[in-house]
Each structure stands twice: as structure tokens, then as C-alpha cells.
Amino acid sequence: MSIYISRGTGLALCLSQAAVTIGVIFYFPPVRVEFYTAHPAVANGTLGPAADHSCSLTPSKTSLAMPFLLCSCIAAVFSTTTTGLIERGTLQQDNPYTNDVLNEAGLWDLTFWLYCTFAHSILFIVVMSPSDAYAAALATILFTYFLACICQPRQCQPSMTQTNLNLLGLWAGLLIAFYNLPDAHTGRLAALCVMCLLDYMLGVGHTWDPSPTMDTITNCRLFWICSASFCLAALYGAWHNHLLMEGR
């Protein structure tokens, strides 16, 4: 038994997630997360003793209601941009996934990766809270950059060296996030695993076919954005259900 979802349904879901996100934000109290930056005190080239507070922390708290809403709006813009490009014929099934075709859909591609960056940064900030600001930023940059490299059009067979570098960069960003998880928070670990599953499906959708068409790439990105948006809305609610706040 197979389930078929038309592209029109995918576009509608991509728009409807904005209403779901708005409803979740209004229903639940704001998600507040904490950042900190560590500043070690060095005297004569060495760290001072613990009694002298050799490592001072500068904490700050912020609400994520607006970032969640902004991310949802970017997803809605991606849906409307996709509709426009389909009507113009840029994303037709017979168009190959190449840099030339992608340049014609530059705004569409930029919107997708902007959403991808925002979605990953929100997830890392939530699961790592209270998080080291530099670690969260580095994890986001490494993960999204190398994920984008993996999903770029391939004019020829990619070299093994470049493929390994992309995978190493991807794993480096993920390991930073896992390393900075608070102890015994299984709910946050589950959220990271869901993200890894979605990103794996995104990578497979871009690379499984040696010569994918824009139709395949469009369907893959629509599925990823819809899934990520509803998962982010669930993440917002899970914070208040103590699935993410309390350790096991």
C-alpha cells in the first residue's frame, strides 16, 4: 500500500504550517532559553584557582517566539515562491538539477537554505539551553554549510576527498551539539535524532539519483520544509510539557 501526496497538497501544507505555528505560539507561554559566554581569568599565563572564580559566565535569556514565527513565515514564502516558479516553468519535471537552472531560481534556493539555517539554529539553541553562544553558532554554521555542500548540483562524479570533507564537517557540527547537551535530557536527544533523520532524507533526495530533475528536488525540499515546520511547532509545545526541560 503506497501513499501519494500531490505537489498541490504539499504546497498547501507548507502554507498551513504558518497557522499551526501561530496557534502554538499563542496557546503556549513563550519559550525562553538561556545563553552564556565563558571568560576565563588568566594571570601570569595560568588560570587562577577555583576559589578565585577563574571562569566567569555572562548569562542572558531570550524568548524564541519571534524566531519561531519568522522561521514559519520563511517557509510560507518558500511555498509561494515555488508556486510562481512552477507557473513559469522553471521547476518542470524535464529540467535537470544544474547550477544554470538553479541560478534562474536563485531566490527560491536562497529562501530554502535561509529557512534551513534558521530551523537548525533554533533547534540547537533549544536542545542545548543553557548553551554556550559560540558553540551553538559554530554547530549551526558547520552543519548547515556542509549539508548545503552535499546537496549542491553535481556536474560530474564528486571526488572521494570532497565527499569525505563534507561528511566530516557535517559530523563535526553534530558532535558539537551532542557534546553540549545537558546531562540526562533524553527528550532533547530525541529532538536531535529527528533532525538527523530529516536531514538524512534531504541528502538522499538530492544525491540518490545521479541526474535528478528539478521536479525531484522541489518535492524533496517541500517535504523537508513541511516536516521541519511541524516538528518545530511540536518542539515549542514539548518545552512546556517538560519533555525537554527536565532530565531523566
C-alpha positions in Angstrom: 0.0 0.0 0.0 1.5 3.3 -1.1 0.5 6.8 -0.1 0.6 9.5 -2.8 0.6 13.2 -1.9 0.3 15.7 -4.7 2.5 18.7 -5.0 -0.5 20.9 -4.5 -1.2 19.2 -1.2 2.5 19.8 -0.2 2.2 23.5 -1.1 -1.0 23.8 0.9 0.7 22.1 3.9 3.6 24.4 3.6 1.3 27.4 3.9 -0.9 25.8 6.7 2.1 25.3 8.9 2.2 29.0 9.5 -1.3 28.9 11.0 -0.3 25.9 13.2 2.8 27.7 14.4 0.9 30.9 15.2 -1.7 28.9 17.1 1.0 27.1 19.1 2.8 30.4 20.0 -0.5 32.0 21.2 -1.6 28.8 23.1 1.6 28.2 25.0 3.7 30.6 27.0 6.9 31.9 25.4 9.8 29.5 25.1 12.7 31.2 27.0 16.2 29.9 26.6 19.5 30.9 28.2 22.8 31.7 26.6 26.1 32.2 28.2 29.7 33.1 27.3 32.6 31.9 29.4 35.5 34.2 30.1 38.5 32.5 31.9 40.5 34.7 34.1 44.2 34.4 33.3 47.0 35.7 35.5 50.7 35.3 34.6 49.8 32.9 31.8 47.8 30.5 34.1 44.3 30.0 35.2 43.5 31.2 38.8 42.3 28.7 41.4 38.6 27.8 41.5 38.1 29.9 44.7 39.0 33.0 42.7 36.3 32.3 40.1 38.7 31.7 37.3 35.9 31.2 34.8 33.2 33.8 34.8 29.9 33.3 33.0 27.9 36.0 31.3 24.3 34.7 31.0 21.4 36.1 29.1 17.8 34.9 28.5 15.7 35.4 25.4 12.3 34.4 24.1 12.1 32.3 20.9 8.5 33.2 20.0 9.6 35.7 17.2 12.3 33.4 15.8 9.8 30.5 15.6 7.3 32.8 13.8 9.9 34.2 11.5 11.0 30.7 10.5 7.4 29.8 9.8 7.0 32.9 7.6 10.1 31.9 5.6 8.6 28.5 4.9 5.4 30.2 3.7 7.4 32.4 1.4 9.2 29.3 0.0 5.8 27.8 -0.8 4.5 30.9 -2.7 7.9 31.2 -4.5 7.7 27.6 -5.5 4.2 28.1 -6.9 5.4 31.1 -9.0 8.3 29.2 -10.4 6.1 26.2 -11.3 3.8 28.5 -13.3 6.8 30.0 -15.1 8.1 26.5 -16.0 11.4 26.8 -14.1 10.7 23.8 -11.9 9.3 21.5 -14.5 10.0 17.7 -14.5 12.2 17.8 -17.6 14.5 20.5 -16.2 17.8 19.0 -14.8 19.1 20.0 -11.4 22.1 22.0 -12.5 23.7 25.3 -11.5 22.3 27.0 -14.6 18.8 26.1 -13.7 19.3 26.8 -10.1 20.6 30.3 -10.9 17.2 31.0 -12.5 15.6 30.1 -9.3 18.1 31.9 -7.1 15.6 33.4 -4.7 13.9 30.0 -4.3 17.2 28.3 -3.4 18.2 31.2 -1.1 14.9 31.0 0.7 15.2 27.3 1.3 18.7 27.5 2.8 17.8 30.5 4.8 15.0 28.5 6.4 17.3 25.6 6.8 19.8 27.7 8.7 17.1 29.3 10.9 15.5 25.9 11.7 18.8 24.3 12.7 19.8 27.3 14.8 16.5 27.3 16.7 16.8 23.5 17.3 20.4 23.7 18.5 19.6 26.7 20.8 16.6 24.9 22.4 18.2 21.5 22.9 21.5 23.0 24.2 19.9 25.5 26.5 21.6 26.8 28.6 24.0 26.9 25.7 27.4 28.3 25.1 26.7 31.0 22.5 29.8 30.3 20.5 29.2 26.5 20.5 25.6 26.9 19.3 26.7 29.3 16.5 29.6 27.0 15.4 27.3 23.9 15.4 24.8 25.7 13.2 27.4 27.0 10.7 29.2 23.7 10.3 26.0 21.6 10.0 24.1 23.8 7.5 27.2 24.7 5.4 28.3 21.2 4.8 24.7 20.0 4.4 24.3 22.6 1.6 27.6 21.4 0.0 26.2 17.8 -0.1 23.0 19.0 -1.7 24.6 21.1 -4.4 24.2 20.1 -8.1 26.9 17.7 -9.3 28.2 18.4 -12.8 30.4 15.3 -12.6 31.2 12.5 -10.2 32.3 14.1 -6.9 35.8 13.2 -5.6 36.1 11.0 -2.6 38.1 13.6 -0.8 35.4 16.3 -1.2 32.7 13.8 -0.1 34.7 12.9 3.0 35.3 16.5 3.9 31.6 17.3 3.6 30.7 14.3 5.8 33.4 15.2 8.4 32.2 18.8 8.5 28.6 17.6 9.0 29.6 15.3 11.8 31.7 18.0 13.5 28.7 20.3 13.8 26.6 17.4 15.1 29.2 16.3 17.6 29.5 19.9 19.0 25.7 19.8 19.6 25.8 16.4 21.2 28.7 17.4 23.4 26.9 20.5 24.7 23.6 18.7 25.6 22.8 18.9 29.3 23.2 15.5 31.0 20.3 13.0 31.1 17.9 15.0 28.8 16.6 12.2 26.7 13.9 14.4 25.2 16.5 16.8 23.7 18.4 13.8 22.4 15.3 12.6 20.6 14.8 16.0 19.0 18.3 15.9 17.6 17.7 12.4 16.3 14.6 13.6 14.5 16.6 16.4 12.9 19.2 13.9 11.8 16.6 11.7 10.2 15.1 14.6 8.3 18.5 15.9 7.1 19.4 12.4 6.0 16.2 12.3 3.9 17.1 15.7 2.5 20.6 14.5 1.5 19.3 11.3 0.0 16.7 13.2 -2.0 19.4 15.3 -3.6 22.0 12.6 -4.2 20.2 9.3 -4.7 19.5 9.9 -8.4 22.8 10.6 -10.2 20.9 13.0 -12.5 18.0 14.4 -10.6 15.4 16.8 -12.1 14.1 20.0 -10.6 10.8 18.1 -10.0 12.6 15.7 -7.7 14.4 18.4 -5.9 11.3 20.5 -5.5 9.3 17.6 -4.0 12.2 16.8 -1.7 12.5 20.3 -0.4 8.8 20.8 0.0 8.6 17.6 2.1 11.6 18.7 4.2 10.2 22.1 4.9 6.7 20.9 5.8 8.1 18.2 8.1 10.6 20.6 9.8 8.0 23.2 10.3 5.5 20.9 12.0 8.4 19.4 14.1 9.4 22.9 15.2 5.8 23.6 16.3 5.8 20.3 18.2 9.1 21.3 19.8 7.6 24.6 21.0 4.8 22.7 22.8 7.1 19.9 24.1 9.2 22.5 26.0 6.1 23.3 28.2 5.3 19.6 28.7 8.6 19.2 30.4 9.8 16.7 27.8 12.8 19.0 27.1 13.2 20.9 30.4 13.6 18.0 32.8 16.4 15.4 32.8 15.8 11.7 33.3 
